[in-house]
Amino acid sequence: MSNIGQREDQIVVITPPTPWITLMLVLMCIFGFCLSQASGAHWLQDNAFSCEKYFQQDNILAQIQYCVLPTFCQINILHTIGSAYFIWIFGSQIELRVGNALMAVIVMITMISGWMSLAQVLGPMAFPLFVGPTFLICALLGGYLMLMPGKKINPMGGNSRYTYRIFARETKMDPLEHFGISPWFLIIGGVAFLVIMHLYLEKTESVFDVLRPLPCFINLIIGLVVTSGLVMMITQSVETNPMRALARNRYKELRILDMTHEMAVQGTALALGVPKEKVEEWLGTGAKL
């Protein structure tokens, strides 16, 4: 994090965080698929989420531990690719904005809350077995709605606005930026993927399933609330939280382009349609971003 209260002739280098937590989730989904393929259907059945087994755990800590592994159990290659893709799309966008540490907090809370919600809604006698990161994806979708990026987004994840550039005039536009699509299209695609997998398993696999609507909705709200709370904590303001977060992100992007502090503040004010003095108030002289 860089101190923004500096003279205009000083260079501030701001590098966005690498989404390591999101990448780890993707790799764990792939690892779960490899394990299920190597060990057979019995491994998948033993490690899938069962409401009955959940309620048989001795204490709350044991129940929390029981909730972790089923998230990364994968039915087939299509399930694995879709899960990994939408975790990356939604998770990387959140992590670029809140950082690695807060992303880890969001993942741990929402990954556990999804399975707990499922167990409480269905009860101890529910069947079938549940597998995959559906509830985690729903929570990340909630956080993604809170931190919605601009009108266009790279469908391979990340945001081209965060590309690190020192010599802005010599930097060519990323060719993938031409294929940017609306975030709402990705949201619809994520929901459609989860529903299709549910319908597919309902017809072909009576033993396994990936979702139930009410727990999915509950975890989406939990993801939105947890992300909102952490962002408010970062900005230390409930009233101006969304605009302050946007102002700080836009300011960082402009400084990456080697603009001076004054130029970045002016550009942020123009982009958000607010007075320059308001942007300076949100940034806070000498505050650390």
Helices and strands as residue ranges (DSSP letters): H 20-39, H 41-47, H 51-56, H 60-66, G 69-72, H 77-98, H 100-122, E 129-130, H 134-146, G 160-162, G 168-170, G 175-179, H 183-204, E 208-209, H 213-235, H 241-256, H 261-272, H 276-283
